[in-house]
Amino acid sequence: MKNSLLSQRDLAVLWHPCTQMHDHETQPLIPIKSGRGVWLEDFEGNHYLDAISSWWVNLFGHANPIINAALKAQLDNLEHVIFAGFTHEAAIELAEKLVAITPAGLSRCFYADNGSAAVEVALKMSFHFWQNRNQPRKNKFITLENSYHGETLGALAVGDVALYKKTYAPLLMNVITAPSPDCYFREDGESWADYSTRQFAHLERLLQENADEVCAIIVEPLVQCAGGMRMYDAIYLKLLREACDQYNVHLIADEIAVGFGRTGTLFACEQAGISPDFLCLSKGLTGGYLPLSAVLTTNDIYAAFYDDYSKMTAFLHSHSYTGNALACRAALATLGIFETQNVLANNQVLAATMKTLSQRFLNHPNVAEVRQTGMIVAIELVKNKRTREAYPWQERRGLQVYRYALSKGVLLRPLGNVIYFMPPYVITSEELALMFDVAWQAITT
């Protein structure tokens, strides 16, 4: 009864994200009372396995005792302070740790409060850098087809998922869009590395033609998450870094969704052995507890803004909650778990289990591809396996999977016709088996 009452109260006053609210006339909202580990519990005692880490943010489970304790201790001392002219220990320590663990050369940390804001910061910093260096013609960005970088106007402009972008096109800056290295479209028998290398040629041609006008290229390393969990080989990033150096263009790595162990290494860029000029982090940064993002960049970029105030070169971007003490403390506790536990090694075991459990989907008549990068597995549903003809979007196959999975106690939220699994790192092999079993039932029932 309380579930229903809370749902009614919600619908009277709230507007939910990424939702056609009319759907909730037939699909009730689920009010959550509590969370423990990978499980959520509603007010009627029903439990749901959080197979998507609550929108990819929760790394070490709900109500994690280590993060809880860190937040409680911080709360007794300082909740927040203006970050202009003031500082505090948690923000300093977190920046020190991020500089230490991110790819070499990233030595300055700028805080914001969500992933889209981090992308905005990186875009503005890159654009402003070239202005400060007296190269005002460098004012364009290159992005990848099918990419996604957030919902604010700058972030939306450098994304390429029409579902989110098309309506707002008149508000957005123009960008240069390169073909994606997405390996779903490789030829039969072609390796991921070969296809990604072949696709890079298109981007290199764009650089050759436009480098004098380009500030930066922005990419999601290894996995285009909101674009359907499409994946590509690390060779693309290696070639991209070399080309950015050659043509004097910044590289922005958006690791908001793929950072902090999600792809098998702490940061996805590590798999290509590269360092970007800007690294955008959020989501798992605080273990799923509080909004926080960080942009890591180089001393060279920092130096372009460092001068007498009268020169008007300062970066004056700000957020009210920049460097929030509680969020920084949650992030420190999250990084502490990486330091004291064998997270990446354990994730390799979990990822191997996920690969094994996903194999039966390969022969399903409506599955075109099963793909995996680290702790991300995606299953592409199609109407025709041979031709890869997609289901019409109007059929909303993903919504059918979502509803069925909820009825069986698993939270899945497919991206269109793509079922994906991105669970917290504390999940067990038995819970993984349940997750895949329910997904299998959802597409065969």
Buried (B, 14 or more C-beta within 10 A) or exposed (E): EEBEEBBEEBBEEEEEEEEEEEEBEEEBBBBBBEBEBBBBBBBEEBEBBBBBBBBBBBBBBBEBEBBEEBBEEBEEEBEBBEBEEEEBBBBEBBBEBBBEBBBEBBBBBBBBBBBBBBBBBBBBBBBBBBBBEEBEEBBBBBBBBBBBBBBBEBBBBBBBBEEBBEEEEEEBBEBBBBBBBBBBEBEEEEEBBBBBBBBBEEBBEBBEEBBEBBBBBBBBBBBBBBBBBBBBBBBBBBBBBEBBEEBEBBBBBBBBBBBBBBBBBBBBBBBBEBBBBBBBBBBBBBBBBBBBBBBBBBEEBBEBBEEEEEEEBEBEBEBEBBBBBBBBBBBBBBBBBBEEBEBBEEBBEBBEBBEEBBEEBEEBEBBBBBBBBBBBBBBBBBBEBEEEEBBEEEEBBBBBBBBBBBEBBBBBBBBBBBBBBBBBBBBEBEBBEBBBBBBBBBBEE
